[in-house]
Amino acid sequence: MIEFEGIYGRPAAGVWAAPGRVNLIGEHTDYNDGFVLPLALDRRTLVAAAPADRTTVRSSREAEAVVFEAATVAPGDVTGWGSYVAGVVWAFREAGRPVLDLDLLVEGDVPVGAGLSSSASLECAVAVALAELTGTPVERTPLARLARRAENDFVGAPTGGMDQMAAMHGAAGRLVFLDTRTEETELIPFDLPAHGLALLVVDTRAPHQLVDGQYGERRRDCAEAAARLGVPALRDATLAAVEELADERLRRRARHVVTEDERVLEVVGRLRAGEDPREIGPLLTASHESMRDDFAITVPHVDVAAEVCLRAGAHGARMTGGGFGGCVIALVETDDVDPVGEAVAAAYAERGWEAPVAFTAVPSDGAGRA
């Protein structure tokens, strides 16, 4: 972030970073009080900051700076990418925490629009920077809550809290097992290289948008299904009760959530017990099939990528993220990383689609000083 002084004419007070995330399993369970199992990526958003008379946010990815006043910024004042920054400042203020104006420079290598939670990465990097610069504690769960409030109530994206909790609680070589009702976290060992394995991420280049209504529709369906079942959230529903729902759409939506929670718990149990990670592969594939057939959030780009990964030798493959685009993950032998990625690229070329981008996911540490 050496560019900060050249842009703002003085050194930064510090540089903070937060990771993107890949969700191993547990999709659309977070806002249903369920279970999720993400990992923090080694791809991160970096924020350099220094106190200023008003807040100015710049990024090499964006042509225009974003400017606002920390003491008065409110929902609707800032839109676009800058709203994630302004939202964190607003959420701090709304929670009674001190805020101050900052000059900010944002950089990073978390792909935008790929379902790897670049937004939560930005929010959490800003949150730890603002906490340190105002002399308040860097408490990971409370800061994750504030970052989520920024996304929900300022930006207007009705997401659950998984992304921010993963960005805050991530650890090298570990998965973050999160009970979204209690906010309890447990770090689960996930040393794939020790087993000759890798987690391949295929960015399908079919960008998703979570503010376009589809995500909100799924949340409303889940809330309606829970209400008809007479439970606080779908986490509390049984599969037998779900199968009795008369409305087919609600039945399918609820079935995905209930079975997905079961899959998360089974994966955690297997990994806790020290089983060969290859054994979780079929659960990843079953998760994708459930998202495709019951929750209806996949698109041809991700379905093709998942299918080709499996044909090319992956032990399991699934879409990760909110859906309607984004990334596919595949559990593969280390020696198969390149061949599987090349097989997906060839399938895309045959269909005339933009080439996908593949990389391996490495569980990494959460937000903090860079």
ChimeraX attribute file (.defattr): number of C-alpha atoms within 10 A of each C-alpha:
attribute: neighborCount
match mode: 1-to-1
recipient: residues
	/A:1	16
	/A:2	10
	/A:3	13
	/A:4	21
	/A:5	13
	/A:6	9
	/A:7	12
	/A:8	16
	/A:9	9
	/A:10	10
	/A:11	15
	/A:12	20
	/A:13	14
	/A:14	15
	/A:15	22
	/A:16	24
	/A:17	27
	/A:18	36
	/A:19	36
	/A:20	33
	/A:21	34
	/A:22	27
	/A:23	25
	/A:24	24
	/A:25	30
	/A:26	27
	/A:27	29
	/A:28	28
	/A:29	27
	/A:30	22
	/A:31	21
	/A:32	23
	/A:33	21
	/A:34	25
	/A:35	27
	/A:36	31
	/A:37	25
	/A:38	25
	/A:39	34
	/A:40	34
	/A:41	27
	/A:42	20
	/A:43	22
	/A:44	27
	/A:45	27
	/A:46	27
	/A:47	31
	/A:48	28
	/A:49	28
	/A:50	22
	/A:51	16
	/A:52	13
	/A:53	11
	/A:54	15
	/A:55	22
	/A:56	19
	/A:57	23
	/A:58	20
	/A:59	17
	/A:60	12
	/A:61	9
	/A:62	12
	/A:63	8
	/A:64	11
	/A:65	13
	/A:66	20
	/A:67	19
	/A:68	18
	/A:69	18
	/A:70	21
	/A:71	15
	/A:72	10
	/A:73	16
	/A:74	18
	/A:75	15
	/A:76	11
	/A:77	14
	/A:78	19
	/A:79	14
	/A:80	8
	/A:81	15
	/A:82	21
	/A:83	24
	/A:84	25
	/A:85	27
	/A:86	28
	/A:87	31
	/A:88	29
	/A:89	30
	/A:90	27
	/A:91	24
	/A:92	21
	/A:93	18
	/A:94	13
	/A:95	9
	/A:96	9
	/A:97	14
	/A:98	17
	/A:99	18
	/A:100	18
	/A:101	20
	/A:102	24
	/A:103	22
	/A:104	27
	/A:105	24
	/A:106	24
	/A:107	18
	/A:108	21
	/A:109	13
	/A:110	24
	/A:111	17
	/A:112	14
	/A:113	19
	/A:114	24
	/A:115	30
	/A:116	27
	/A:117	25
	/A:118	25
	/A:119	22
	/A:120	29
	/A:121	33
	/A:122	30
	/A:123	31
	/A:124	38
	/A:125	31
	/A:126	32
	/A:127	29
	/A:128	26
	/A:129	27
	/A:130	26
	/A:131	18
	/A:132	16
	/A:133	18
	/A:134	14
	/A:135	10
	/A:136	12
	/A:137	11
	/A:138	17
	/A:139	11
	/A:140	20
	/A:141	17
	/A:142	13
	/A:143	23
	/A:144	25
	/A:145	17
	/A:146	25
	/A:147	31
	/A:148	29
	/A:149	24
	/A:150	26
	/A:151	26
	/A:152	16
	/A:153	14
	/A:154	23
	/A:155	24
	/A:156	16
	/A:157	19
	/A:158	18
	/A:159	20
	/A:160	20
	/A:161	24
	/A:162	31
	/A:163	30
	/A:164	32
	/A:165	31
	/A:166	37
	/A:167	35
	/A:168	30
	/A:169	24
	/A:170	28
	/A:171	21
	/A:172	18
	/A:173	18
	/A:174	21
	/A:175	29
	/A:176	28
	/A:177	27
	/A:178	24
	/A:179	18
	/A:180	21
	/A:181	14
	/A:182	9
	/A:183	15
	/A:184	11
	/A:185	19
	/A:186	14
	/A:187	18
	/A:188	18
	/A:189	17
	/A:190	20
	/A:191	17
	/A:192	20
	/A:193	13
	/A:194	8
	/A:195	13
	/A:196	11
	/A:197	19
	/A:198	23
	/A:199	24
	/A:200	26
	/A:201	24
	/A:202	27
	/A:203	26
	/A:204	28
	/A:205	19
	/A:206	19
	/A:207	15
	/A:208	18
	/A:209	17
	/A:210	17
	/A:211	13
	/A:212	10
	/A:213	12
	/A:214	15
	/A:215	19
	/A:216	15
	/A:217	11
	/A:218	18
	/A:219	20
	/A:220	13
	/A:221	17
	/A:222	26
	/A:223	20
	/A:224	16
	/A:225	25
	/A:226	21
	/A:227	13
	/A:228	14
	/A:229	19
	/A:230	12
	/A:231	14
	/A:232	13
	/A:233	20
	/A:234	29
	/A:235	24
	/A:236	15
	/A:237	19
	/A:238	15
	/A:239	16
	/A:240	9
	/A:241	12
	/A:242	22
	/A:243	15
	/A:244	11
	/A:245	17
	/A:246	10
	/A:247	11
	/A:248	12
	/A:249	15
	/A:250	24
	/A:251	21
	/A:252	22
	/A:253	24
	/A:254	32
	/A:255	26
	/A:256	28
	/A:257	29
	/A:258	20
	/A:259	19
	/A:260	28
	/A:261	25
	/A:262	16
	/A:263	22
	/A:264	24
	/A:265	18
	/A:266	14
	/A:267	21
	/A:268	20
	/A:269	13
	/A:270	14
	/A:271	18
	/A:272	13
	/A:273	9
	/A:274	11
	/A:275	12
	/A:276	11
	/A:277	17
	/A:278	16
	/A:279	14
	/A:280	20
	/A:281	19
	/A:282	17
	/A:283	21
	/A:284	27
	/A:285	24
	/A:286	17
	/A:287	25
	/A:288	28
	/A:289	20
	/A:290	23
	/A:291	25
	/A:292	20
	/A:293	13
	/A:294	19
	/A:295	23
	/A:296	17
	/A:297	20
	/A:298	22
	/A:299	15
	/A:300	13
	/A:301	22
	/A:302	28
	/A:303	20
	/A:304	16
	/A:305	29
	/A:306	26
	/A:307	17
	/A:308	22
	/A:309	30
	/A:310	20
	/A:311	13
	/A:312	18
	/A:313	16
	/A:314	26
	/A:315	22
	/A:316	25
	/A:317	31
	/A:318	33
	/A:319	36
	/A:320	31
	/A:321	25
	/A:322	24
	/A:323	26
	/A:324	22
	/A:325	26
	/A:326	27
	/A:327	31
	/A:328	27
	/A:329	30
	/A:330	30
	/A:331	30
	/A:332	27
	/A:333	20
	/A:334	16
	/A:335	11
	/A:336	18
	/A:337	24
	/A:338	13
	/A:339	13
	/A:340	25
	/A:341	22
	/A:342	18
	/A:343	16
	/A:344	25
	/A:345	21
	/A:346	16
	/A:347	16
	/A:348	19
	/A:349	13
	/A:350	9
	/A:351	9
	/A:352	9
	/A:353	15
	/A:354	13
	/A:355	15
	/A:356	21
	/A:357	15
	/A:358	21
	/A:359	15
	/A:360	18
	/A:361	18
	/A:362	23
	/A:363	27
	/A:364	23
	/A:365	21
	/A:366	29
	/A:367	32
	/A:368	22
	/A:369	16
	/A:370	15
